[in-house]
Every structure is written in structure tokens, then in C-alpha cells.
Amino acid sequence: MVTEGIRPGVICLHEGAWPDLDPQVGICKNGAVNVLTKDIPTSRLGNGCAGNTALAWLEKYTGPALPLTAFDPPANA
């Protein structure tokens, strides 16, 4: 959603979504921010979270609606 509350060139993603990857399309259907960031520390000294800042390229998805399957039970359950 584009709003005036977010500066141009900035993407705001809320945290806490379960990953729901579609291997055929190559996207996360549930909006999990962790698919965009690496799980690495800021440095060996600071060891802080580097996942709160990332460069990303955004483009509007114009394909068909993909079924959300993040909350389905595992196939072998």
C-alpha cells in the first residue's frame, strides 16, 4: 500500500509473518520480511541485528492471487 506516511523510496514491512514461499513464482505469499534480509550480525564486536536495514528492489505483483498456505498443517502431520 502506498501512503503519504512513508517517504518515497522507502519500504515498510511489518515483522512476524510466517514464511510462505512459492517456488514457482519465487516470492513469499505471506509477506515475511526475513526473506529479504540475511541472518548475520553487524560485526564480531557489536554482534547486533543487521536485519532491520536492507536495500531492496520493489515491483508491483500483477499475477494471479496465490493461495496462502502458511497456516496449513505439514503434509506429513
Backbone as a ProteinNet text record, in pm:
[ID]
protein_1_A
[PRIMARY]
MVTEGIRPGVICLHEGAWPDLDPQVGICKNGAVNVLTKDIPTSRLGNGCAGNTALAWLEKYTGPALPLTAFDPPANA
[TERTIARY]
83.6	0	89.4	62.2	137.4	61	129.6	66.3	159.8	106.4	188.5	271.5	240.8	314.5	451.2	479.3	608.5	675.9	801.1	874.5	893.5	899.2	928.6	1063.7	1069.4	1192.2	1212.9	1114.8	1124.9	1016.3	1051.5	956.6	943.5	821.6	796.6	726.8	790.9	731.5	717.1	601.6	579.7	637.8	689.8	753	651.6	681.8	600.3	524.4	536	465	539.3	464.7	524.6	564	684	722.1	629.3	590.7	504.3	555.6	662.2	731	663	654.6	603.6	723.1	773.4	894.2	877.1	756	734.5	743.2	693.3	693.2	816.5	869.8	988.6	959.9	839.4	805.1	747.6	743.8	676.7	533.6	438.3	296.6	240.2	314.3	262.6	331.7	429.2	495.2	595.1	664.7	764.5	889.2	921.7	1034.3	1167.7	1175.8	1302.8	1351.8	1268.4	1316.1	1401.6	1402.4	1479.6	1611	1629.3	1746	1829.6	1958.3	2048.7	2049.7	2071.7	2081	2227.5	2281.6	2421.6	2430.2	2531.4	2548	2608.4	2595.3	2651.8	2803.6	2864.6	3010.2	3042.3	3166.4	3206.7	3209.7	3236	3241.1	3100.5	3018.5	2885.2	2784.4	2792.3	2703	2555.5	2524.1	2385.5	2309	2183.3	2095.5	2113.6	2150.6	2165.6	2038.4	1938.7	1817.6	1720.4	1743.1	1649.2	1678	1786.2	1820.3	1863.7	1800.5	1835.7	1799.3	1873.8	1838.8	1754.5	1645	1554.5	1500.9	1463.1	1400.7	1255.9	1164.7	1022.4	954.8	868.5	788	650.1	547.2	410.2	386.9	329.6	294.8	163.2	162.7	42	-11.9	43.3	-2.1	-130.1	-172.9	-295	-273.8	-382.6	-374.8	-324.4	-226	-167.7	-231.7	-261.1	-323.8	-226.6	-273.6	-193.7	-195.5	-78.4	-69.5	15.6	53.1	141.2	81.7	-49.1	-112.9	-169.9	-144.1	-186.7	-96.5	-149.7	-63.6	36.9	151.7	250.1	190.3	242	188.8	201.4	303.1	323.1	266.3	182.4	125.7	10.9
-115.2	0	123.3	217.8	342.6	446.8	509.8	612.9	731.8	843.6	961.8	948.1	848	828.2	764.1	714.2	652.7	736.5	769.9	853.5	781.2	854.8	792.6	721.3	601.8	524	438.9	438	361.1	254.1	133.6	23.4	-7.8	-20.1	-57.4	-192.3	-291.6	-424.5	-456.2	-502.9	-540.3	-678.8	-700.2	-827.3	-923.3	-1050.5	-1150.5	-1243.2	-1224.7	-1312.2	-1444.7	-1554.4	-1684.6	-1690.9	-1737.9	-1751	-1848.1	-1811.3	-1895.7	-1881.7	-1953.7	-1937.3	-2014.3	-1950.5	-2015.6	-2037.7	-2160.8	-2185.5	-2158.6	-2168.5	-2144.9	-1996.8	-1911.7	-1767.6	-1700.9	-1761.1	-1706.3	-1594.1	-1591.8	-1487.4	-1549.7	-1469.6	-1510.3	-1459.5	-1549	-1513.9	-1448.3	-1451.7	-1401.6	-1274.1	-1225.5	-1100.1	-1109.3	-1221	-1235.6	-1154.7	-1058.3	-969.5	-1043.9	-1156.2	-1227.7	-1285.8	-1293.2	-1341.8	-1235.9	-1112.9	-1004.8	-976	-1029.8	-994.7	-1118	-1095.3	-1203.1	-1214.4	-1333.1	-1357.7	-1351.8	-1228.9	-1208.3	-1095.5	-1096.5	-986.1	-864.5	-748.4	-626.1	-631.8	-692.6	-711.1	-813.3	-858.9	-951.5	-880.8	-750.7	-675.4	-643.8	-583.9	-541.4	-654.6	-747	-861.9	-821.5	-703.2	-656.1	-711.1	-679.2	-726.6	-641.4	-705.4	-634.4	-642.7	-714.3	-737.6	-621.9	-515	-403.3	-301.1	-318.1	-227.8	-311.4	-289.8	-365.8	-284.9	-304.7	-246.2	-347.6	-302.7	-393.6	-325.8	-406.6	-358.2	-402.6	-311.4	-339.7	-323	-416.5	-404.1	-460.7	-399.9	-443.4	-580.1	-671.4	-804.2	-792.7	-834.2	-823	-958.9	-1065.7	-1200.1	-1236.4	-1359.5	-1404.2	-1415.9	-1407.8	-1424.1	-1564.6	-1572.9	-1701.4	-1748.6	-1877.6	-1927	-1919.7	-1867.5	-1859.7	-1995.6	-2054.8	-2188.3	-2190.9	-2074.5	-2067.4	-2134.2	-2139.8	-2192.9	-2332.9	-2392.7	-2530.8	-2625.6	-2736.6	-2832.3	-2895.9	-2939.9	-3006.7	-3129.3	-3162.3	-3274.2	-3406.8	-3422.1	-3549.2	-3548.8	-3449.8	-3440.7	-3537.6
0	0	0	-84.4	-90.5	-9.6	85.9	168.1	180.5	225.8	248.9	376.3	460.2	584.3	565.3	446.6	415.7	307.9	329.9	234.3	101.8	-8.4	-138.1	-132.7	-190.4	-191.1	-67	25	149	149.6	194.5	207.9	356.6	405.8	545.1	546.5	607.4	621.3	769.1	807.7	947.1	971.4	1089.8	1123.9	1184.3	1177.6	1242.9	1149.7	1019.4	925.2	910.4	899.7	872.2	725.7	692.4	551.8	478.8	359.8	276	132.8	101.7	-25.7	-137.6	-253.1	-373.4	-464.9	-476.3	-554.8	-703.6	-755.5	-898.2	-932.1	-843.5	-868.7	-807.1	-699.9	-635.8	-538.3	-479.6	-383.6	-257	-151.4	-28.1	-35.9	-25.5	-39.1	86.3	196.6	323.4	370	295.4	330.4	444.3	457.8	564.3	529.6	613.6	588.2	589.8	659.9	671.4	539.4	438.5	309.2	239.4	291.2	230	301.1	419.5	499	532.9	553.2	593.5	745.1	793.3	936.8	978	977.6	1013.2	1115.7	1202	1296.8	1227.6	1291	1234.8	1230	1329.7	1333.4	1441.6	1444.8	1551	1685.8	1685.6	1810.7	1861.9	1776.3	1819.9	1826.7	1732.3	1725	1729.4	1674.9	1673.2	1554.3	1549.9	1443	1317.6	1207.8	1081.1	997.8	1046.1	967.6	962.4	1037.7	1037.9	929.5	857.2	748.5	629.5	517.3	397.7	274.1	169.4	40.6	-34.8	-91.6	-161.9	-286.7	-382.7	-504.9	-500.6	-526.7	-515.5	-650.1	-681.6	-801.9	-771.5	-826.8	-801.2	-863.9	-785.4	-835.5	-910.6	-1035.9	-1118.3	-1161	-1105.6	-1139.6	-1066	-1082.7	-1015.4	-864.2	-790.2	-644.6	-612.9	-524.2	-485.8	-355.8	-343.2	-220	-102.4	9.3	130.6	199	216.2	275.4	402.3	454.1	571.1	694	704	824	804.2	688.7	665.2	744.3	793.2	864	767.9	818.3	732.5	664.4	548.5	470.3	544.7	627.8	697.6	839.7	872.4	1008.7	1027.8
[MASK]
+++++++++++++++++++++++++++++++++++++++++++++++++++++++++++++++++++++++++++++

